[in-house]
Structures are given as structure tokens and as C-alpha cells.
Amino acid sequence: MADPRDDEFYIGYLPQAPRGIAARSRLGVVLIFAAVVTVGLLLVHAQSRFAPAVFEFGIVTEHVGVVRERPYPVLDVSRPGHTEETSPVSSYYLTAFGKQGAVEQVEGLDGKTVRLRGSLIYRDDKTMLEIQDGSVEIVDEANAARLPETDLGGRTLVGEIVDSKCFLGVMKPGNLKPHRACAARCISGGVPPVLLVRDPDGFATYYLLASADGEPVNDQVLHLLAEPVEITGRVSRRGDLLTLHADPASYRRLE
């Protein structure tokens, strides 16, 4: 039997701990440090990756295209090398600086060819321009022919209503409940609301939301942001833009 007098005992004011206690203490510190590092790495690995969405903040470029005011301002920019299967233009959503739409910047310019400067925001196949204040100038007063709008028929779609500016690249994440308050401010300020619909493989399709007669619906959708919703309406395509026309009163929040 071990002699009780051989048991190690450490008093805090002593300059050095007994060998056994010191060894166990060092091992404990190493194990705790390893556990903290491991947990930290696991948490980082478990985090969702930021989407490949870009806001070219501070980078201003010049663009020439045709303004379309309704239901939300867009700029139709000629697409060189297009084929019969692709749109002859790329339609860029337009916004102003901050949480504001671009209605005032392009008011009265529908159908006019303009030159403007702005910063690009883009994600997937959708692009937005944040217009530099005072940069819009008319290049051609003549009204350019409007691309035909194709009626794709009635559809019932399930997705999330997002503010297009933040979701396309200004904020990460730019959707779901953490972003609800910001989305409400952007959409109430005139930023186009978009229904984000994902297929089983995660591919995103974007539908501009308009009333049944093609008018903006900003203030009518604020109570449904960051929630799964079901919307039944008519879908139309103009160029590379899809618009879902439906009465906002018929939107249905899903549980």
C-alpha cells in the first residue's frame, strides 16, 4: 500500500507545483486548447457560405440603353451576339443611392435612349445598376420600339419575397428573417420586390412582382417579407425579365 505521505499536495504560494500535478495541468491545458480550436473549426465549417453576389461599391461605369419605367425602372442594354434563343437586350433593374428606387431619376424617360453612370450589383443572371445622382442624360429622344411581352400563362409559385437590391449583392445575407427590417425599408423606398423561387436543385428564378394590371406593389407586400408565400397569377416575359402579375390581396402566407 502506498504511503499517504507520498501523495502530492500543492499550495498556491509555492514557486513550483509537484511533478505529477504539473504534468496533469499541462496536459489539461493542451486538451482544452485543442477542444476550443476543434469546436471553432467545426462552427466555421458549419456556417453557410456567402452567395456569389457582388456589389461593385465605389466602382462607377457608364452604360447606354433604353429606359422602361413600368412596373419598375429598368435599363434595356443591347446584347451583342444574341441568337434567336436569347434576348436581344439585358434588362438591368435600376435603383438610386441607398434604400431608394429610381422612379424620380428616370421619370418621363420611358422609351428614351439614355447614357448614365452607376455601380453594378449582380447575382446569378440578374443585374442591377445603382444610378449615380445626376448622371442620366438623353442620347436619343425618339421612342425606341418596346420588346414584345410574351404571356406565359397562369402559374402558382412558392417562394420568398426579397428586396432585389440587397439580395443581388448589397447585403449578405439579403433574405430571410434576419434581413426583414432592411428589406421593408428598401421595398417601401421603391426598390423592386422580387419573388425568389428555387427548384429542387437550388436553381433560382426571379419574378418581378406587379399587380394584375401591371402596377407596382411595393407597399402591399411589406407584411409578407421573409416568409414563405404562395402566389397564383399570370407570368409574362419581356426580354430576360419575368414578371408575376397578381393581386397582392391573394398572396398566401404558408405555415
Secondary structure, DSSP 8 states (H G I E B T S, - for coil): ---GGGS----TTSSS--HHHHHHHHHHHHHHHHHHHHHHHHHHHHS----S-EE-TT--EEEEEEEE-SSS-EEEEE-TT--TTS-SEEEEEEE-SSS-BSHHHHTT-TT-EEEEEEEEEEETTEEEEEE-TT--EEEE-S-------EEEEEEEEEEEEEEHHIIIIISSS-SSGGGHHHHHHHHHTT--EEEEEE-TT--EEEEEEE-TTS-B-GGGSGGGTTSEEEEEEEEEEETTEEEEE--GGG-EE--
